[in-house]
Amino acid sequence: RTSDHNAITQPALLPTELERGGDFSQSRDALGRTLQVVDPATGLPFPGSVIPRDRISPQAAALLGYYPFPNLDAAARYNYQTPLVTVTRQDSVQSRITPSPFSRNQMSGNVAYQRMTTDTTNVFGFADSTSVSGVDAGVNWSRRFSQFMSLRVRYQFTRQTTEVTPYFANRSNVSGDAGIAGNNQDPVNWGPPSLQFSSGVEGLSLAQFASNTNLTNAWSAESLLSRGRHNLTLGGGVRRQQFDVLSQQNARGAFTFTGSATGSDLADFLLGVPHASSIAFGNADKYLRASSYDAHVTDDWRVSPGLTVNAGVRWEYEAPISERFGRLVNLDVSPGFAAVAPVVANSPVGGLTGVRYPDSLLGPDRRGVQPRVGAAWRPVPASSLVIRAGYGVYRNSNVYQSIAMLLAQQPPLSKAFSVQNSASHPLTLANGFATPVGLTPNTFAVDPDLRVGYAENWQASLQKDLPASLTVLATYLGTRGSHMMQEFLPNTYPSGAVNPCPACPSG
């Protein structure tokens, strides 16, 4: 059992006592000048840079109550500091069974259990709790048929559970009490919305509730063959994964303040005028399923006493993740992003294109061939000089889980959007999470023909012993990524330019 207590002193920039009351006469902008706060209703500066008390948003006043007062000299870059304590406790137990090394047939096994709890505080004194526990068990069987051939078979079971409890969960309905509507106010998701300020003022935030279980069953087999100077390894495996998730992506929502309304992000907040808002909740329970397969062959070739070559190829295929009840949503897109329509996995036919999608809404990518080769060469028999070189392709096999989590949190199965304040859709702290009209509510979609990215690695090294028990090693390492994921926002155009396609979907 281990127990860790770590404390750090964290600085922060918080609203001053004058600013809390709307008085910005002592505040300075980024250039050190007296801040001019503009009244968005008239376009003229507030007299004396003071916002009248009756103009301060009740929602902002309620959320300001969770901000501590500054405790440092106001002339410093930061005006507040506090110790943050993180407590981590870990319990673990392991057991192994090892057979006699003299038998042709051998079985071995292991079981391990580990549990870790972490309590973390932030600048506001909110303490979020995270608990992670896991079981890892494996059984191995091997048989040595002769001195030139052997076989190994393995089964492995892993189970991991994660519980995240935010500070306000089941304790206080901060958003509801402040009069902020439209976000999720289930007791486990109680708390304030996230506040983000462009000037560096400390943003209000805390963790999202989660109760997740990941389960993996894996089977693999490998055979070793020796013939002359060649040692061949052939193998393969199958893995079945389950991700049972009970969580929301952004249940309490988030507001961003940039000063676009008044010239000061903090003044925008006091008036309850955010620059943008985003939210994503609904379809909280998700049962994601996926299978993966791999096969490999490697030849360890002792070409000569001074040269060894290790060459092989590995193939991997990870099926895109599906949801047990078909609760995934992607977008069916017409050419040029002229129109979009949601397509749900329980009825995966595109309403625009008529294309029938697989249950995962993503096409499989079975092109996971990864060649790998390495060599070690001693060019001078009597010298300690060794030259090594290698090249390999490594596939990014973990992209699908993050994609599936986003596809499971999209309309029409959930409420999810990100929108900026505008004349057609004005935002306030009170109604910032009202569903926008005329904008595409979906916040995420992915190309159904997504190809999994990969990295090419190559390296070369020279090693030589020197007098006085010294060794010199020079290494060159290169990496190149291909087909990496790219994210973009369709139908955007430069600020101030004419919209080339007003009828096209945006947002």
C-alpha positions in Angstrom: 0.0 0.0 0.0 1.3 3.4 -0.9 0.0 6.8 0.2 1.2 10.1 -1.4 0.4 13.7 -0.3 1.7 16.4 -2.6 1.2 20.1 -2.2 2.1 22.9 -4.6 1.5 26.6 -4.3 -0.7 27.7 -7.2 -0.9 31.4 -8.3 -4.0 32.8 -10.0 -5.6 36.0 -11.3 -8.9 36.7 -9.7 -11.4 39.5 -9.9 -10.7 42.3 -7.5 -13.1 43.6 -4.9 -13.8 46.7 -7.1 -14.3 44.6 -10.2 -16.7 42.3 -8.5 -19.0 45.4 -8.0 -18.6 46.5 -11.6 -15.9 49.2 -10.9 -13.1 49.0 -13.5 -11.7 52.4 -12.9 -8.5 50.9 -11.4 -8.2 48.1 -13.9 -5.7 48.2 -16.7 -5.6 46.7 -20.2 -2.8 44.6 -21.7 -0.8 47.8 -22.5 -1.2 49.2 -19.0 -3.8 51.8 -19.9 -6.9 52.5 -17.9 -9.6 50.1 -19.0 -12.5 51.6 -21.0 -15.6 49.5 -20.5 -18.2 50.0 -23.3 -21.9 49.6 -22.7 -23.0 47.1 -25.4 -26.5 48.6 -25.3 -25.4 52.1 -26.4 -21.9 51.5 -27.8 -20.6 54.3 -25.4 -18.2 53.8 -22.5 -19.8 53.4 -19.0 -19.2 56.7 -17.1 -16.0 56.2 -15.0 -15.7 52.7 -16.3 -18.3 51.6 -13.7 -21.1 49.2 -14.5 -24.3 50.2 -12.6 -25.2 47.6 -9.9 -28.6 47.0 -11.4 -26.9 46.0 -14.7 -24.9 43.1 -13.2 -26.3 39.8 -14.1 -27.8 37.8 -11.2 -26.2 34.6 -12.7 -22.8 36.3 -12.7 -23.2 37.5 -9.2 -24.1 34.0 -8.0 -21.1 32.5 -9.7 -18.8 35.2 -8.4 -19.6 33.9 -4.9 -17.5 30.9 -5.6 -14.4 33.0 -6.4 -12.2 33.8 -3.4 -10.9 37.3 -2.8 -7.3 38.2 -3.9 -4.7 37.7 -1.2 -1.6 39.2 -2.9 -0.4 42.6 -3.9 -2.6 43.9 -6.8 0.5 45.2 -8.7 1.7 41.6 -9.3 0.8 39.6 -12.4 -1.2 37.3 -10.1 -3.2 38.5 -7.1 -3.9 35.2 -5.4 -2.1 32.1 -4.4 -3.1 29.0 -2.4 -1.7 25.5 -1.7 -3.2 22.7 -3.7 -3.1 19.3 -2.1 -3.3 16.0 -4.1 -3.8 12.8 -2.1 -3.2 9.5 -3.9 -3.6 6.1 -2.3 -2.9 2.8 -4.0 -3.5 -0.7 -2.9 -2.3 -3.7 -4.9 -1.9 -7.5 -4.6 -0.3 -9.9 -7.0 -0.1 -13.7 -7.3 1.9 -15.9 -9.8 2.1 -19.6 -10.4 5.4 -20.7 -12.2 5.9 -24.3 -13.4 8.9 -26.5 -13.3 11.4 -25.6 -16.1 12.1 -29.2 -16.9 8.7 -30.2 -18.3 7.9 -30.2 -22.1 4.4 -29.0 -21.2 4.2 -25.9 -19.0 1.4 -23.8 -17.6 1.7 -20.6 -15.7 -0.6 -17.9 -14.5 -0.9 -14.6 -12.8 -3.6 -12.5 -11.1 -3.1 -8.9 -10.1 -5.5 -6.4 -8.5 -4.9 -2.7 -8.0 -7.0 0.2 -6.7 -6.0 3.8 -6.7 -7.9 6.8 -5.4 -7.0 10.4 -6.0 -8.4 13.5 -4.4 -7.5 16.7 -6.1 -8.2 20.3 -5.1 -8.2 23.4 -7.4 -7.8 27.1 -6.8 -11.4 27.4 -5.7 -11.1 24.7 -3.0 -13.2 22.3 -4.9 -12.0 18.7 -4.4 -12.8 16.1 -7.1 -12.4 12.4 -6.4 -11.2 9.7 -8.8 -11.1 6.0 -8.1 -9.6 3.5 -10.5 -9.5 -0.2 -9.9 -8.3 -3.0 -12.1 -8.0 -6.8 -12.4 -5.4 -8.4 -14.7 -5.3 -12.2 -15.0 -3.5 -14.4 -17.5 -2.9 -18.1 -18.3 0.0 -19.3 -20.4 0.5 -22.8 -21.9 3.6 -23.8 -23.8 5.0 -27.0 -25.3 8.5 -27.7 -26.5 8.1 -30.3 -29.3 11.9 -30.4 -29.9 14.9 -28.3 -29.5 13.9 -26.6 -32.8 10.2 -26.0 -32.3 8.0 -24.8 -29.5 4.5 -23.3 -29.1 3.1 -20.7 -26.7 -0.6 -20.0 -26.1 -1.9 -17.2 -23.8 -5.3 -15.9 -22.6 -5.5 -12.6 -20.8 -8.4 -11.0 -19.0 -8.4 -7.3 -17.9 -11.1 -5.3 -16.2 -10.8 -1.7 -15.2 -13.4 0.5 -13.6 -13.2 4.3 -13.2 -15.4 6.4 -10.9 -15.1 10.2 -11.0 -17.1 12.3 -8.5 -17.1 16.0 -8.9 -17.1 18.2 -5.8 -20.7 19.4 -6.2 -22.2 16.0 -7.2 -25.3 15.2 -5.1 -24.4 18.2 -2.9 -25.5 21.6 -4.4 -27.3 22.5 -7.7 -25.1 25.5 -8.5 -26.5 26.1 -12.0 -30.1 25.7 -11.0 -29.7 28.0 -7.9 -28.0 30.6 -10.1 -30.8 30.6 -12.6 -28.8 29.1 -15.4 -31.1 27.0 -17.6 -30.5 24.5 -20.4 -27.7 22.4 -19.0 -28.0 19.0 -17.3 -29.0 19.3 -13.7 -29.1 15.7 -12.6 -27.7 15.4 -9.1 -24.5 13.6 -10.2 -23.9 16.5 -12.7 -24.6 19.4 -10.3 -22.2 22.2 -10.3 -21.3 25.4 -12.2 -20.8 25.7 -15.9 -17.2 26.1 -17.0 -16.1 29.7 -17.4 -13.2 30.6 -19.7 -11.6 34.1 -19.8 -9.3 35.3 -22.6 -7.3 37.7 -20.3 -6.0 35.1 -18.0 -8.6 35.4 -15.2 -8.9 32.0 -13.5 -11.6 29.9 -15.2 -14.2 28.2 -13.1 -14.2 24.4 -13.7 -14.3 21.0 -12.2 -14.4 17.4 -13.3 -17.2 15.6 -15.1 -19.0 12.7 -13.4 -18.1 9.3 -14.9 -18.7 5.7 -14.0 -16.9 3.5 -16.7 -15.9 -0.1 -17.0 -13.5 -1.4 -19.6 -13.3 -5.2 -20.2 -10.9 -7.0 -22.5 -10.5 -10.7 -23.4 -7.5 -11.5 -25.5 -6.2 -14.7 -27.0 -2.8 -15.1 -28.6 -0.5 -17.9 -29.9 3.1 -17.9 -31.0 5.4 -20.6 -32.5 9.2 -20.6 -32.5 11.0 -22.5 -35.2 14.8 -22.8 -35.5 16.5 -23.9 -38.7 20.2 -23.4 -39.3 20.9 -19.7 -38.9 17.3 -18.8 -39.0 15.0 -18.4 -35.9 11.4 -17.9 -37.1 8.6 -16.5 -34.9 5.0 -16.8 -36.2 2.0 -15.7 -34.2 -1.3 -14.0 -34.0 -4.1 -12.9 -31.7 -7.7 -11.9 -31.2 -8.9 -9.3 -28.8 -12.5 -8.5 -27.8 -13.1 -5.2 -25.9 -16.1 -3.7 -24.1 -16.4 -0.1 -23.0 -19.4 0.4 -20.7 -19.6 4.2 -20.1 -21.9 6.2 -17.9 -20.8 9.8 -18.4 -21.5 13.0 -20.2 -19.1 14.9 -22.5 -19.9 18.4 -21.2 -23.0 18.1 -19.0 -22.8 21.5 -17.3 -21.8 23.4 -20.4 -19.1 26.0 -20.9 -19.1 29.8 -21.5 -16.3 31.7 -23.2 -15.7 35.4 -22.5 -13.3 37.5 -24.7 -14.3 41.1 -24.2 -16.1 41.3 -27.6 -19.1 43.1 -26.1 -17.5 45.6 -23.7 -13.7 45.5 -24.3 -13.2 43.4 -21.1 -13.9 39.7 -20.7 -14.6 40.2 -17.0 -17.1 43.0 -17.8 -18.8 40.8 -20.4 -19.2 38.2 -17.6 -20.7 40.7 -15.2 -23.2 41.7 -17.8 -23.9 38.1 -18.5 -22.9 38.3 -22.2 -20.7 35.4 -23.2 -18.9 35.3 -26.6 -19.7 31.6 -27.1 -21.3 28.7 -25.4 -21.0 24.9 -25.8 -22.7 21.9 -24.3 -23.1 18.2 -24.8 -25.2 15.8 -22.7 -27.7 13.0 -23.2 -27.4 9.4 -24.0 -25.3 9.0 -20.8 -25.0 5.2 -20.8 -23.1 3.8 -23.7 -22.1 0.2 -24.4 -19.3 0.2 -26.9 -17.9 -3.0 -28.5 -14.9 -3.7 -30.7 -12.7 -6.5 -31.9 -9.1 -6.5 -33.1 -6.9 -9.0 -34.8 -3.2 -9.3 -35.5 -0.7 -11.7 -37.1 3.1 -11.5 -37.4 6.1 -13.3 -38.7 9.8 -12.5 -37.8 13.1 -14.0 -38.9 16.1 -13.6 -36.7 18.9 -14.4 -39.2 22.4 -14.9 -38.0 24.1 -14.1 -41.4 27.6 -14.3 -40.0 29.4 -14.0 -36.6 29.5 -10.2 -37.2 26.1 -9.6 -38.8 22.5 -10.3 -37.6 19.4 -9.3 -39.4 15.9 -9.2 -37.8 13.2 -8.9 -40.4 9.5 -9.3 -40.2 6.0 -8.0 -40.9 3.0 -7.4 -38.7 -0.6 -7.0 -39.7 -3.2 -5.4 -37.4 -6.9 -4.8 -37.9 -9.0 -2.9 -35.4 -12.7 -2.9 -36.2 -14.4 0.5 -35.7 -16.3 0.6 -32.5 -20.0 -0.1 -32.5 -22.6 0.6 -29.8 -24.7 -2.3 -28.5 -28.0 -0.5 -29.1 -27.0 1.4 -32.2 -26.7 4.8 -30.4 -24.0 6.5 -32.5 -24.6 9.5 -34.7 -22.6 10.6 -37.7 -23.4 13.1 -40.5 -24.5 12.1 -44.0 -22.8 14.7 -46.2 -23.6 15.7 -49.7 -20.8 16.7 -52.0 -19.0 19.9 -51.1 -20.7 20.0 -47.7 -23.7 21.7 -49.4 -26.0 19.8 -47.0 -25.8 17.5 -44.0 -28.2 15.2 -42.2 -27.7 13.0 -39.1 -27.5 9.3 -39.6 -28.1 7.0 -36.6 -26.4 3.6 -36.3 -29.7 1.8 -35.5 -30.9 2.8 -39.0 -27.7 3.5 -40.8 -29.0 4.8 -44.2 -28.0 8.3 -45.3 -31.0 10.5 -45.9 -29.1 12.6 -48.4 -26.9 10.1 -50.2 -28.8 6.9 -49.7 -25.6 5.2 -48.6 -25.9 2.4 -46.2 -23.3 2.6 -43.4 -22.0 -0.2 -41.2 -23.1 -0.4 -37.6 -20.1 1.6 -36.5 -20.9 4.3 -39.1 -17.2 4.0 -40.2 -15.8 1.7 -42.9 -13.2 -0.8 -41.9 -9.5 -0.2 -42.6 -7.8 -3.5 -43.1 -4.6 -2.0 -44.5 -2.6 -2.5 -41.4 0.5 -4.1 -42.9 3.6 -3.0 -41.0 7.1 -4.1 -42.2 10.0 -4.0 -39.8 13.7 -4.7 -40.2 16.7 -4.2 -38.1 20.4 -5.1 -38.4 23.5 -5.2 -36.1 26.9 -5.3 -37.8 30.4 -5.6 -36.3 32.5 -4.5 -39.4 35.9 -5.2 -37.7 36.1 -8.6 -35.9 38.7 -7.4 -33.4 37.1 -4.1 -32.8 34.3 -3.1 -30.3 32.7 -1.0 -33.0 29.0 -2.0 -33.6 26.7 -0.4 -36.2 23.0 -0.8 -35.8 20.1 0.3 -38.0 16.4 -0.3 -38.2 13.2 0.7 -39.9 9.6 0.0 -38.9 6.0 1.1 -39.5 3.7 1.5 -36.5 0.0 1.9 -36.8 -2.1 4.1 -34.5 -4.6 1.6 -33.2 -6.3 3.7 -30.6 -8.2 6.3 -32.6 -11.6 4.6 -32.6 -12.5 4.9 -28.9 -12.2 8.7 -28.7 -14.2 8.9 -32.0 -17.0 6.6 -30.7 -17.3 8.7 -27.5 -17.9 11.8 -29.5 -20.3 10.1 -32.0 -22.3 8.9 -29.0 -22.9 12.4 -27.8 -24.6 14.0 -30.8 -28.1 15.0 -31.8 -30.7 13.6 -32.1 -29.7 11.3 -29.3 -28.3 14.2 -27.2 -28.2 17.9 -26.9 -24.8 19.0 -28.3 -23.9 22.3 -29.9 -21.2 25.1 -29.9 -22.5 28.5 -30.9 -21.2 32.1 -30.9 -23.1 35.1 -29.7 -24.8 36.9 -32.6 -27.8 39.2 -33.4 -29.7 36.2 -34.7 -28.9 34.1 -31.6 -28.1 36.3 -28.7 -26.5 34.6 -25.7 -26.8 35.3 -22.0 -25.7 33.4 -18.9 -29.4 32.7 -18.2 -30.3 31.3 -21.7 -26.9 30.4 -23.1 -27.8 26.8 -23.6 -31.0 27.2 -25.5 -30.9 25.0 -28.7 -29.9 27.3 -31.6 -32.3 27.7 -34.6 -31.0 27.3 -38.1 -27.5 26.0 -37.1 -26.2 22.5 -37.4 -26.5 21.2 -33.8 -24.0 18.4 -34.3 -20.5 19.3 -32.9 -18.6 16.4 -34.4 -18.6 14.1 -37.4 -16.0 11.9 -39.1 -15.3 10.8 -42.6 -16.9 7.3 -43.0 -13.8 6.3 -45.0 -11.3 7.4 -42.3 -8.0 5.7 -42.8 -6.0 4.9 -39.7 -2.7 6.8 -39.5 0.7 5.3 -39.0 4.3 6.4 -38.1 7.5 5.4 -39.9 10.5 5.2 -37.6 14.1 4.8 -38.7 17.3 4.9 -36.7 21.0 4.2 -37.0 23.7 4.1 -34.3 27.4 3.6 -33.8 28.8 2.3 -30.6 32.5 1.9 -29.6 34.4 1.3 -26.4 37.1 3.8 -25.5 40.0 3.7 -23.0 39.4 4.3 -19.3 36.1 2.3 -19.3 34.3 4.8 -21.5 31.8 4.1 -24.3 30.7 6.5 -27.0 27.3 6.1 -28.7 26.0 8.2 -31.5 22.4 7.7 -32.6 20.2 9.2 -35.3 16.4 8.8 -35.0 13.7 9.9 -37.5 9.9 9.7 -37.4 7.4 10.5 -40.1 3.6 10.4 -39.6 1.2 9.7 -42.4 -2.6 9.8 -42.7 -2.8 11.6 -39.3 -6.2 12.8 -38.3 -7.1 16.4 -39.4 -10.0 18.4 -38.0 -11.6 21.3 -39.9 -14.8 23.4 -39.8 -16.7 23.3 -43.1 -18.2 26.3 -44.8 -16.0 28.9 -43.1 -14.6 32.0 -44.7 -12.5 35.0 -43.7 -13.9 37.5 -41.3 -15.5 40.4 -43.2 -15.7 38.5 -46.5 -18.9 37.6 -48.3 -20.4 34.2 -47.4 -19.9 32.2 -50.5 -22.7 29.7 -49.6 -25.4 31.2 -47.3 -27.6 28.2 -47.7 -24.8 25.7 -46.7 -24.8 24.3 -43.2 -22.4 26.0 -40.7 -21.4 25.9 -37.1 
